[in-house]
């Protein structure tokens, strides 16, 4: 018989927070000193939480959160078959297994927080503290740089990265923004993240957590923390940050336009500003490269820098190659290392090398037909099943999918095909529907919705929609709406 056991809340908060940071701070977690412990914790923490929640007599039943988990489970089932029939099944099945603990964590966090409001607030506070630490870390990095005492070293991992300060405590300094008109440059905030865009998502989400905590407690410290986190998000100088601010800000203005009786003109002007910011974040690089190519300040702020001819870098080519994998079925064989660590041989007019290292033999009189049939079969397989779960990029051993898209939706379209892609969309639709129905319910809920929006948009630019921090924001949405309904605050 199950027991209604309790767990020490601070310990639970630490476990949830640490588990999220294991995936957020991927650069330092790849260090050989930390890697064994990191991999162990990634497996142990979710299973511990699973055993804990299974001992509860009653778990609140909230249909949207359960539907979200069901579609996640269905996505993983389909992902198993995608990986099983992959070009490199061994690599794919290993990568698929890595997401099982994430699925378990999602199940736990979405159900547990429904009935534990104080735990949610403590988790929010944990992430706000981490975000404020990141901003302070950045300030010290700038001070050390301007004073000329900053010393750097290259992080000894496969991904690398230039780190500053003793033991790299001042964080990564791999990119900066040069203000030619002012005669100085500023670092882009990386912290311990791999990309400024992912750091921006975390900082901006923490800013909305801080506002929500201020609304609950009325303590000014959370308002100050929100300002620090928001400024930190801007200092990533990332187009993803601008897009997140634009979309979340526009959602906020739509809320205030409906709720506020006064200042309608102000909120309309603010909404227009956020719309322009959204357009700038998407088309700004092209616009600056075309019309302001000689303005160094704008080139750095927009992200163009020296890539005047290709303002979006390899992103467009990467997107097209991933779509080519799905709909034409040949980019994988051309660019991916085969399971025997040798590149698969293929060309425009020749069939791929068979497993015995001899060309696949077509029929005596119909080689073209056989080749076309094989190609059509491969295309159909990739459209339906994808190429299986893969290592995104290349690892130290040369394994992986080197043209993997940074965008979560394009990534899973390539990995799991159309069916897996649709299942993933159905999973995300559950939370979009909850937000749509309750967007005007309260200012507190608005902040939680904006935090989720920021992380969702970040993952559309660079992410997987599978990292624990994103799933935590999903759980915050479900639990917050559920508790407001219980109180009768929402009709």
PyMOL commands that set and color helices and strands:
alter all, ss='L'
color gray80, all
select helices_A, chain A and resi 9-24+26-29+32-53+63-84+89-97+100-115+117-146+166-168+196-217+220-234+239-259+264-291+296-302+315-327+331-335+367-385+408-438+443-461+468-487
alter helices_A, ss='H'
color red, helices_A
select strands_A, chain A and resi 152-154+162-164+176-179+184-187+393-394+400-401
alter strands_A, ss='S'
color yellow, strands_A
deselect
rebuild
show_as cartoon
